[in-house]
Amino acid sequence: MTNSRYFKVETVEQFKILKYININFKDNALELELLQDNAIKATDKNGEQIVFFYDYDAQKVSSQDYI
């Protein structure tokens, strides 16, 4: 499902990630997939993938390339 207000999350951490994505990316710019309780994988129109995760130690959303 694409990033939008209607993407369903299951945890508070995923909600914080989705909020970050919606602030920093246009609606429907990314295909999203829930990975873990604190991680969401995003794929852009070119097939590039990145994982956004909630970093408990830093108390913020971070990201890393999806391998």
PLY file of the C-alpha trace (Angstrom):
ply
format ascii 1.0
element vertex 67
property float x
property float y
property float z
element edge 66
property int vertex1
property int vertex2
end_header
0.00 0.00 0.00
1.21 3.52 -0.69
2.01 6.12 1.93
-1.13 7.98 2.81
-3.32 8.75 5.75
-5.11 5.43 5.18
-2.12 3.09 5.55
-2.80 0.80 8.52
-0.14 0.40 11.19
-0.13 -1.94 14.16
2.13 -0.24 16.72
2.91 3.22 18.10
6.40 2.97 16.62
4.99 2.27 13.14
2.65 5.24 13.58
5.62 7.51 14.32
7.42 6.18 11.23
4.36 6.74 9.03
4.00 10.28 10.38
7.67 10.93 9.48
7.15 9.51 5.97
4.00 11.56 5.38
5.77 14.76 6.45
8.82 14.13 4.25
7.32 12.51 1.13
4.43 13.30 -1.19
1.28 11.18 -0.88
1.53 7.95 -2.87
5.25 8.45 -3.57
6.22 5.22 -1.81
4.93 1.66 -1.59
5.03 0.65 2.07
5.31 -2.72 3.78
5.29 -3.45 7.50
8.42 -5.39 8.47
8.61 -5.44 12.26
6.97 -3.73 15.21
9.34 -0.81 14.71
10.12 -0.93 10.97
8.51 -0.12 7.61
10.07 -0.85 4.20
9.51 1.78 1.50
9.96 1.35 -2.25
9.94 4.29 -4.68
8.81 4.29 -8.33
12.37 3.39 -9.45
12.45 0.30 -7.26
14.86 1.81 -4.72
14.19 0.46 -1.23
14.85 1.83 2.23
13.83 0.74 5.70
12.57 3.31 8.17
12.78 2.21 11.78
12.12 3.70 15.17
15.38 3.95 17.10
14.50 3.40 20.75
17.83 4.72 22.06
17.70 7.97 20.09
13.88 8.24 20.37
13.57 9.14 16.67
12.93 7.69 13.23
16.05 6.58 11.35
16.62 4.80 8.07
18.98 2.42 6.31
19.22 0.95 2.82
17.27 -2.27 2.36
19.56 -5.15 1.45
0 1
1 2
2 3
3 4
4 5
5 6
6 7
7 8
8 9
9 10
10 11
11 12
12 13
13 14
14 15
15 16
16 17
17 18
18 19
19 20
20 21
21 22
22 23
23 24
24 25
25 26
26 27
27 28
28 29
29 30
30 31
31 32
32 33
33 34
34 35
35 36
36 37
37 38
38 39
39 40
40 41
41 42
42 43
43 44
44 45
45 46
46 47
47 48
48 49
49 50
50 51
51 52
52 53
53 54
54 55
55 56
56 57
57 58
58 59
59 60
60 61
61 62
62 63
63 64
64 65
65 66
